[in-house]
């Protein structure tokens, strides 16, 4: 019996946590990101950073950025891909300091944006003029 309980709990904790956030219209017609369902809203499943709870204010900030298609420092590479999709190209440097990546996004409007990650976490980004 103890072995079965251990296996069940191991499977539950091994499953990736997914935060459900909702894009909802407010009274003025603006989009609001919240954790509760709403009339006319769209549910989005977004993964928080590994080991982070979805009730953590920092994680909520990151999840809101992902849900609205924005980029912000602190996002994981997976959150970045969920927000903006796969980059056009990735330039990678590996050294004793870890892995530094420059993600290049070339958009159909001719603009190019760069996102910088260190060890799989967004540290900064550049926006076009």
Long-range contacts (C-beta under 8 A, 24 or more apart in sequence): 16-47, 17-47, 17-48, 17-53, 17-54, 18-45, 18-46, 18-47, 19-45, 19-46, 19-47, 19-48, 19-54, 19-59, 19-63, 20-44, 20-45, 20-46, 21-46, 21-63, 21-64, 21-67, 23-67, 23-68, 31-68, 33-63, 33-64, 33-67, 33-68, 35-60, 46-79, 46-82, 47-76, 47-78, 47-79, 47-82, 49-74, 49-76, 49-79, 50-76, 71-115, 71-122, 71-125, 72-122, 73-122, 73-123, 73-124, 73-125, 74-121, 74-122, 75-121, 75-122, 76-120, 76-121, 76-122, 77-117, 77-120, 77-121, 77-122, 80-115, 80-117, 80-122, 84-115, 87-115
